[in-house]
Amino acid sequence: MDNDKLVYENLYSQISELIQSARERVATHVNTTLLVTYWNIGRLIIESQQNNEHRAEYGKRVLDNLSKSLTRDFGKGFSRSNLHWMRLLYIKYPICQTLSNKLSWSHYCELLTISDDDKRTFYEHECVNANWSLRELKRQIDSSLFERVLLSDGKANKERVMQLSQRGIEINTPNDIIKDPYVFEFIGIPENKPIMESDLEIMLVRGIEKFILELGRGFMFVGTQQRVTVNNTHYYVDMVFYNKILKAYVLIELKRTKLTPEAVGQLNMYLNYYATEINDEGDNPPIGIILCTDKDSLTAEYALGGLSNQIFASKYTLCLPNKAQLIAEVERMITSSTEM
């Protein structure tokens, strides 16, 4: 029996190594293909802009139109900001072969935020040599590793700073690359979105979705946990609707705390993103709703931008649920959950 167990463990070990090796090859291949493709997209954009006399105006129009068309035909991953990074990738790395297949597209987006070429090169080399994950790269940049090395007196001090920088490093595995949202978008499969841990939050999302759709005032459900990427950081809007009457996206954020300035600021960022990246021609400014559900009180607040048009404001009042309706519905759902 012991011999059978030994044989089984040996077999399992060999198969595990085979699968791990295959995953590494697939992840590296997908990542390399994505980088080369994005680099070439950047090259084509730059060449197109250079062939036009009115570069600034033409360039902005091209990115806007490309973003809409590519997103329509190929899905997410081609926002105007992402096309900007592709364009910048070609500018900063004019020789495609200088790109490292050890770094993901997210790594390069983070590196491209650094304007100083020497500083960017430093972090790129350290990232490759130390096998930093994206999170670790961000941590090192935030901790000003480059500046600390420059300020260190003598080789010994510099080596000590570099040794300190290695602490807490997360090894970059194939799963880190596969989890990259850009890779999911590139190969056309759904992204793994954050899962809400709280059963109450899940119930609230489902309840609010059903409640708003039952209002029947032109609402179409877009989805939950809709990703917003700003400066290579991913955020997720709890719920997104589109209203045909208002011709506007409606973004809803659920907070299990009291209303805070941070929550308002975050939703405002989402609204700006949707106005810039998602809105089509003819769409009105997006509308935001923050629904706070702390234990002591419920609060519903609307964050509105650019609603100076009185006709639109009138439609808004007619179509959207008022605060009292929202609060009553959430109170009902919370009461139901405590009775279960």
LINSUL-V122061 format. One line per field, one symbol per residue. phi: phi as a letter, one per 40 degrees, with the letter a starting at -180 (. if undefined). psi: psi as a letter, one per 30 degrees, with the letter a starting at -180 (. if undefined). burial: + if it has 24 or more other ideal C-beta (glycine too) atoms within 12 Angstrom, else -. Layout:
BEGIN
phi=???
psi=???
burial=???
END
This chain:
BEGIN
phi=.ccccccccccccccccccccccccccccccccccccccccccccccccccbccccccccccccccdccccccbgchbccccccccccdcccbcbdccccccbcccdccccccccccccccdccccccccfcccccdccccccfddcccccccgcccccccccccccgccccbdccccccdccdcccgbccccdbcccccccccdcccdccccccgbgcbccibfccbbbfgbcbbcdabbbbcccfacbbbbbbcbccbdccccccccdcccccccbdcchccdcbbbbbcbcccabbbbbbbbgcccccccccdccccccccccccccdccccccccc
psi=eeeeeeeeeeeeeeeeeeeeeeeeeeeeeeeeeeeeeeeeeeeeeeeeefgkeieeeeeeeeeeeeeeeeeefgalfhleeeeeeeeeeeefifjeffkkffkleeeeeeeffjekeeeeeeeeeeeeefhkleeeeeeeefgheeeeeefkjleeeeeeeeeeffkgkkkjleeeeefkeeeeeegglkkjlkkkfkeeeeeeeeeeeeeeeffhhgkkkellhkkkjkhgkklkkekklkjeefhkkjkkkkkgllkleeeeeeeeeeeeeeeeeeklkfklklkkkkjkilfflkkkkkjkkghfjeeeeeeeeeekkleeeeeeeeeeeeeeeff.
burial=--------------------------++-+++-++++++-+++-++--+---------+--+++-+++-++----+++++++++++++++-++-----++++++++++++++++-----+-++++++--+-++++++++++---++--+-----------++--+------+-+-++++++++++++---+--------++-+++-+++-++--+---+-++-++++++--+-++++++++++-++++++++++++--+---++-++++++++++++++---+++++++++++----++++++++-+----+---+--+++----++-++--++------
END
